[in-house]
């Protein structure tokens, strides 16, 4: 049962949504950043968006990603993201193993999180965006 699993607090793992400039405009993507000095194994990421747009309740498809190994102090691109969903709550549930211990954390980007005044340079990516730790 889930209550019997010891979920240790997540440290050293961040999520970022960052943009790259292209000839046709901006491309946005979601990244996971491992700042730990040890690799993460079986990283499972579930993403979904939900909320109200134009007076109607909306939700996106639920996407699931598996990264078998994320090296120590490294970054992986999870998925592209459409700026049209920035007006929704974007939720990313991340679970992974370090050695035989499971870690689990929900990262939530609320509407308004992507306002230009909140975007900053993310050194691990060399890109501008929003960082969640």
HELIX and SHEET records of a PDB file:
HELIX    1   1 UNK A    2  UNK A    4  5                                   3    
HELIX    2   2 UNK A   83  UNK A   87  5                                   5    
HELIX    3   3 UNK A  116  UNK A  118  5                                   3    
SHEET    1   A 5 UNK A  74  UNK A  80  0                                        
SHEET    2   A 5 UNK A  25  UNK A  34 -1                                        
SHEET    3   A 5 UNK A  13  UNK A  22 -1                                        
SHEET    4   A 5 UNK A 127  UNK A 132 -1                                        
SHEET    5   A 5 UNK A 120  UNK A 122 -1                                        
SHEET    1   B 3 UNK A  56  UNK A  59  0                                        
SHEET    2   B 3 UNK A  40  UNK A  53 -1                                        
SHEET    3   B 3 UNK A  63  UNK A  70 -1                                        
SHEET    1   C 4 UNK A  56  UNK A  59  0                                        
SHEET    2   C 4 UNK A  40  UNK A  53 -1                                        
SHEET    3   C 4 UNK A  89  UNK A  98 -1                                        
SHEET    4   C 4 UNK A 101  UNK A 109 -1                                        
END                                                                             
